[in-house]
Amino acid sequence: IPAAEQASLNTGFETLSMPMVRQALQTLDRFVTTEYLSNCRKSIAARDWPDGEAYYNYQLRVMTTTDLTAKQIHELGLKEVARIKAEMMQVIRSSDYMSVNPEASRLSEEALFKSFVNYLRTDSRFYHTSAEGLLTGYRDICKRVDAQLPKYFGVLPRLPYGVKEIPLFMAPQQTTAYYQHGDIRNAEAGYFMANTYALDQRPKYEMISLAMHESVPGHHLQIAIAQELEGLPEFRKDAWFTAFGEGWALYSERLGIEMGLYADPYDNFGRLLYEMWRACRLVVDPGMHALGWSRDQAVQFMLDNTALSELNINNEIDRYIAWPGQACAYKIGELKIRELRRKAEDTLGEKFDIRAFHDVVLGAGTIPLSVLERRVNDWIEKSPQ
């Protein structure tokens, strides 16, 4: 653009466009502060909206693809939190923390948990000191998992994946990691995107679970297989049901136990932290939206049972308030996949084939849990027993 035209455009922006933008923002500010906020409802519960109870029940059906009620989900969450907390305490007592801190053996269970979590948050041994060290750590984990995949899957995708950092301009506002899917038809690999901003918030003990969730055998494996399925219409390859997709990724974290990746108690505790985070969602989401819980009550429950920072917990709770039901999908999906696997193992006994089971689960793309259950049951009935 010629210099004279640049000057004209800049002048026009400063004298015409920018004053209009400022005026519009001032008008919006007056509306929000004087009219909107003063008339907002005081309740955070979806059930208090017009037709709120029916709406929340509908959201639970959409997000979990089940007919579970809010009360059933809440009670299931409480059971899962108790089970996971018991496992956490076993892992704490099996770690070297007990020898590093001899007084820990005299603490109550609640005090021991808080002391251990504080140790995880503050000891430098649990954190990388460079972005490259963090990325190298993730790449090492992913390559170790890659070598295990043929033991657990008969069908693997052609599309490869890589590990790279989230662009720095967006990293401060981004999550710890996410999966960026590719497409072999467009010569695009999938990517496990890792956040290297604020390294003191990216603990090593969470890395195995996170890598398995976002890459393999989690999101990359599941999404890439779906993209490459033959004989399905295109929308089926790209469909997304949160309970299935996120349930599979959470189930994938647990596969690391069988793969021998959680031999270090701290890595295993990291896995349990992630599982506890999802279990707490089953408690607080229906708690707030259907069972009369306050926001403070939900925050305190997560403070008492997870190792998330208070800032993260407050952000999480606000997300659950603004997006009713969505947070319940993850654990409900994982529990259904585990339930179906137990049924297949019990029914088929020694003839149970883990590779065939996983191929059945992933072989129709992302589907509702009710459809998945029918698929697995049909496979069990047709399998030699």
matplotlib code that plots the C-alpha trace (Angstrom):
import matplotlib.pyplot as plt

x = [0.0, 1.6, 2.7, 0.1, -2.7, -1.4, -1.6, -5.1, -6.3, -4.6, -6.3, -9.6, -9.3, -8.3, -10.9, -13.9, -13.6, -12.0, -14.4, -17.3, -15.7, -15.1, -18.7, -20.1, -18.0, -19.1, -22.7, -22.2, -20.4, -23.3, -25.8, -23.9, -23.1, -26.4, -29.1, -27.8, -25.9, -28.5, -31.2, -29.2, -30.5, -28.7, -28.9, -26.2, -28.4, -29.7, -32.9, -33.8, -34.1, -37.5, -38.0, -34.6, -35.0, -36.0, -33.2, -30.6, -31.9, -31.7, -28.1, -27.1, -28.6, -26.9, -23.5, -23.4, -25.6, -27.2, -30.5, -28.7, -30.3, -28.6, -28.9, -27.5, -24.5, -23.9, -23.9, -21.7, -19.2, -19.1, -18.3, -15.6, -14.1, -13.9, -12.4, -9.7, -8.9, -8.2, -5.9, -4.1, -3.4, -1.9, 0.4, 1.5, 2.5, 4.5, 6.5, 9.8, 7.9, 7.4, 11.2, 12.1, 9.6, 9.6, 7.0, 4.5, 3.7, 2.2, -0.2, -3.9, -5.0, -6.3, -3.2, -1.0, -2.8, -2.4, 1.2, 2.0, 0.2, 2.1, 5.4, 4.4, 3.7, 6.8, 9.7, 11.8, 12.4, 8.9, 9.4, 11.4, 13.6, 13.4, 10.8, 12.9, 13.3, 9.5, 9.0, 11.7, 10.1, 6.7, 8.4, 10.1, 6.8, 5.0, 7.7, 7.6, 3.8, 4.1, 6.1, 3.3, 0.4, 0.6, 0.0, -3.3, -4.7, -5.1, -6.0, -3.7, -4.0, -1.8, -1.7, 1.4, 1.5, 4.1, 4.7, 5.2, 4.7, 1.7, 2.5, 3.9, 1.5, -1.5, 0.2, -0.7, -4.5, -4.3, -4.8, -1.9, -2.2, -4.5, -4.7, -4.7, -6.0, -4.5, -5.7, -3.6, -5.5, -4.1, -0.6, -1.2, 0.0, -1.8, -0.1, 0.0, 0.3, 2.1, 2.1, 5.6, 4.5, 4.9, 7.0, 6.4, 2.8, 3.6, 4.6, 6.4, 4.2, 1.2, 3.0, 2.4, -1.4, -1.6, 0.4, -1.7, -4.9, -4.1, -2.0, -1.9, -3.8, -6.1, -7.3, -4.9, -5.4, -9.2, -9.7, -7.3, -8.8, -12.3, -11.0, -9.7, -12.7, -14.1, -17.7, -19.0, -20.4, -18.1, -20.2, -19.7, -16.0, -16.0, -18.9, -18.1, -19.9, -18.1, -18.9, -17.2, -14.3, -13.3, -14.3, -11.9, -9.1, -9.6, -9.7, -6.5, -4.7, -5.5, -4.0, -0.6, -1.0, -1.0, 1.8, 4.0, 4.3, 3.3, 6.0, 7.1, 4.6, 4.6, 3.6, 0.8, -0.3, -0.4, -2.7, -5.0, -5.0, -6.4, -8.9, -10.0, -10.5, -13.0, -14.7, -15.2, -17.0, -19.7, -20.3, -20.2, -21.9, -25.2, -24.6, -24.8, -27.3, -29.8, -29.2, -28.8, -25.1, -23.6, -20.6, -18.5, -19.5, -18.4, -15.0, -14.4, -15.1, -12.5, -10.0, -10.5, -10.1, -7.8, -4.4, -5.6, -4.7, -7.4, -7.2, -7.7, -10.6, -12.4, -12.0, -13.2, -16.3, -17.2, -17.0, -19.3, -21.8, -21.8, -21.9, -24.3, -23.7, -20.7, -18.2, -20.0, -19.3, -15.6, -16.0, -19.3, -17.7, -14.6, -16.7, -18.9, -15.9, -14.4, -17.7, -18.0, -14.4, -15.1, -18.2, -16.2, -13.4, -15.8, -17.8, -15.0, -12.4, -9.2, -10.5, -10.8, -8.6, -7.8, -6.8, -10.1, -12.0, -10.3, -10.9, -14.6, -14.7, -13.0, -14.2, -17.4, -16.1, -17.4, -20.8, -23.2, -22.5, -25.8, -24.7, -21.2, -22.8, -24.8, -21.7, -19.7, -22.6, -22.9, -19.2, -19.3, -22.2, -20.4, -17.0, -16.0, -16.5]
y = [0.0, 3.4, 5.6, 8.3, 5.8, 4.3, 7.8, 8.4, 5.0, 5.7, 9.2, 7.8, 5.1, 7.6, 10.3, 8.1, 4.4, 4.6, 7.2, 5.0, 2.0, 3.9, 5.2, 1.7, 0.2, 3.0, 2.3, -1.4, -0.6, 1.5, -1.2, -3.9, -2.0, -0.1, -2.5, -6.0, -6.9, -5.5, -7.7, -10.9, -13.9, -14.6, -18.4, -20.4, -23.4, -24.4, -25.7, -22.2, -21.1, -21.3, -25.0, -25.4, -28.9, -30.2, -28.3, -29.7, -33.2, -32.8, -31.5, -34.5, -36.8, -34.9, -34.8, -38.3, -40.0, -41.9, -41.7, -41.2, -38.6, -35.8, -37.5, -40.8, -39.0, -37.1, -40.3, -42.1, -39.2, -39.5, -43.2, -42.6, -39.8, -42.1, -44.9, -42.7, -40.9, -44.3, -45.2, -41.9, -42.5, -45.9, -44.3, -41.5, -44.1, -46.1, -43.0, -41.7, -38.8, -40.8, -41.2, -37.7, -36.3, -38.7, -36.6, -37.4, -40.8, -39.1, -36.9, -37.6, -38.7, -35.3, -33.5, -36.0, -35.5, -31.7, -31.9, -34.3, -32.0, -29.0, -31.0, -31.7, -28.1, -26.7, -29.1, -28.3, -32.0, -32.2, -29.4, -28.9, -25.9, -25.3, -25.5, -27.9, -30.2, -30.4, -31.1, -33.7, -35.4, -35.6, -36.9, -39.6, -40.7, -40.7, -42.8, -45.3, -45.6, -46.0, -49.2, -50.7, -50.0, -53.2, -55.2, -53.4, -52.6, -54.6, -51.5, -48.5, -45.3, -44.4, -40.8, -40.0, -37.3, -35.1, -33.1, -29.3, -26.3, -24.2, -20.8, -18.4, -15.6, -17.8, -19.9, -17.8, -18.2, -21.8, -25.1, -27.3, -29.2, -30.1, -32.3, -30.7, -33.2, -33.6, -35.2, -37.5, -36.4, -32.9, -34.0, -32.8, -34.8, -34.7, -32.8, -33.1, -29.4, -28.8, -25.6, -24.4, -21.2, -21.0, -24.2, -24.1, -25.0, -28.0, -30.9, -33.9, -36.3, -35.3, -35.8, -39.5, -39.2, -36.0, -37.4, -40.6, -38.6, -36.1, -38.3, -42.1, -44.1, -41.2, -38.5, -38.9, -42.7, -42.5, -39.5, -40.7, -44.2, -42.6, -40.4, -43.5, -45.7, -47.0, -47.3, -44.5, -41.2, -38.2, -36.8, -40.1, -39.8, -36.3, -36.6, -35.9, -37.2, -35.9, -38.9, -41.2, -39.1, -37.8, -41.0, -42.9, -40.5, -40.9, -44.7, -44.4, -42.7, -45.9, -48.1, -46.8, -49.1, -52.2, -50.8, -50.4, -46.6, -45.7, -47.6, -44.4, -43.6, -39.9, -40.6, -42.9, -40.2, -37.8, -40.3, -40.4, -36.6, -36.4, -39.2, -37.4, -34.1, -35.8, -37.7, -34.4, -33.0, -35.7, -34.4, -30.6, -30.2, -31.8, -30.5, -26.9, -27.3, -29.7, -30.4, -26.9, -26.6, -23.1, -22.1, -21.9, -25.4, -26.7, -24.8, -26.2, -29.8, -29.6, -27.9, -30.8, -33.6, -32.4, -30.9, -28.2, -24.6, -22.4, -20.3, -23.3, -24.6, -21.2, -21.2, -24.8, -24.1, -21.1, -23.2, -25.8, -23.1, -21.7, -25.0, -27.3, -31.0, -31.0, -31.8, -35.0, -36.6, -37.5, -39.9, -41.3, -42.3, -43.8, -45.8, -47.2, -48.4, -50.0, -51.6, -53.1, -54.4, -56.1, -57.7, -59.0, -60.3, -62.1, -63.6, -64.6, -65.6, -66.7, -66.1, -62.3, -60.5, -56.9, -55.9, -57.1, -55.3, -52.0, -52.4, -52.9, -49.8, -47.6, -49.2, -47.2, -43.7, -41.5, -42.9, -42.6, -44.9, -46.7, -47.6, -48.6, -50.9, -52.6, -53.0, -54.6, -56.9, -58.1, -58.7, -60.7, -62.8, -63.6, -64.3, -68.0, -68.8]
z = [0.0, -1.0, 1.9, 1.0, 1.1, 4.4, 5.9, 4.6, 6.1, 9.4, 9.6, 8.7, 11.4, 14.1, 13.2, 12.1, 13.1, 16.5, 18.0, 16.9, 18.5, 21.8, 21.8, 21.2, 24.1, 26.4, 25.6, 26.2, 29.5, 30.7, 29.8, 31.5, 34.7, 35.2, 33.7, 33.0, 36.2, 38.5, 37.0, 36.8, 38.8, 42.0, 41.7, 39.8, 39.4, 35.9, 37.7, 38.6, 34.9, 33.2, 32.6, 34.2, 35.6, 32.2, 30.6, 32.9, 32.5, 28.8, 29.0, 31.0, 28.3, 25.6, 27.3, 28.8, 26.1, 29.0, 31.0, 34.4, 36.6, 38.4, 41.7, 40.3, 38.7, 42.0, 44.1, 41.5, 41.8, 45.6, 45.4, 42.8, 44.9, 48.0, 46.0, 44.3, 47.6, 49.2, 46.3, 46.6, 50.3, 49.4, 46.8, 49.2, 51.8, 49.1, 48.0, 49.4, 50.9, 54.0, 54.5, 53.3, 55.9, 58.9, 60.8, 58.0, 59.5, 62.5, 60.5, 60.1, 56.7, 55.8, 57.0, 55.2, 51.9, 52.2, 53.2, 50.3, 47.8, 49.1, 48.6, 45.0, 44.3, 45.8, 45.3, 42.3, 41.5, 40.0, 37.4, 34.2, 34.0, 30.3, 27.6, 25.6, 28.6, 28.9, 25.2, 25.2, 28.2, 26.4, 23.2, 25.3, 26.9, 23.5, 21.9, 24.8, 24.4, 20.6, 21.0, 23.2, 20.9, 18.8, 22.1, 22.6, 19.2, 16.0, 14.0, 14.1, 12.0, 9.1, 10.2, 12.4, 15.1, 16.6, 19.8, 19.7, 21.9, 22.0, 20.3, 22.9, 22.0, 23.1, 25.8, 28.9, 28.1, 27.0, 28.8, 29.8, 26.5, 23.7, 20.6, 17.2, 14.7, 11.2, 8.0, 5.8, 2.7, 3.3, 4.3, 7.8, 10.8, 14.2, 17.0, 20.8, 21.7, 25.0, 27.0, 28.0, 29.6, 33.4, 33.8, 37.6, 36.8, 34.6, 37.0, 35.7, 37.5, 35.3, 32.0, 31.4, 32.0, 29.9, 27.0, 26.9, 27.0, 24.2, 21.9, 22.1, 22.9, 23.5, 21.2, 18.3, 18.1, 18.4, 16.1, 13.4, 13.3, 12.9, 10.0, 8.2, 8.6, 5.3, 4.3, 6.6, 5.5, 6.1, 9.0, 10.9, 10.7, 12.1, 14.6, 18.3, 21.4, 24.4, 26.6, 24.1, 23.0, 26.4, 28.1, 25.8, 26.5, 30.2, 29.8, 27.9, 30.8, 32.8, 30.2, 31.3, 34.4, 32.1, 30.0, 33.2, 32.8, 36.4, 38.3, 39.9, 42.7, 41.8, 38.2, 39.5, 41.9, 38.9, 37.1, 40.2, 40.4, 36.9, 37.6, 40.8, 39.0, 36.6, 39.5, 41.4, 38.4, 38.8, 42.3, 41.9, 38.5, 39.5, 43.0, 41.8, 39.1, 40.6, 44.3, 45.9, 46.3, 46.5, 44.5, 47.6, 48.6, 45.1, 45.4, 48.9, 47.8, 45.0, 47.3, 49.7, 47.2, 44.4, 44.0, 41.6, 42.6, 44.0, 40.8, 38.6, 40.8, 40.6, 36.8, 36.6, 38.8, 36.7, 33.6, 35.1, 36.0, 32.5, 30.7, 32.6, 32.3, 30.0, 32.8, 33.6, 30.3, 30.8, 33.8, 32.7, 29.4, 31.0, 33.5, 30.7, 28.7, 31.8, 32.6, 29.1, 29.3, 32.6, 31.1, 28.1, 30.3, 32.7, 29.8, 27.5, 30.2, 28.7, 25.2, 25.8, 23.3, 24.4, 20.9, 19.5, 22.3, 21.6, 17.9, 18.5, 20.7, 18.2, 15.0, 14.4, 15.1, 17.9, 19.0, 21.9, 24.8, 24.3, 20.7, 22.0, 24.5, 21.8, 19.7, 22.5, 23.5, 19.9, 19.7, 23.0, 21.7, 18.4, 20.0, 20.7, 24.4]

ax = plt.figure().add_subplot(projection="3d")
ax.plot(x, y, z, "-o")
ax.set_aspect("equal")
plt.show()
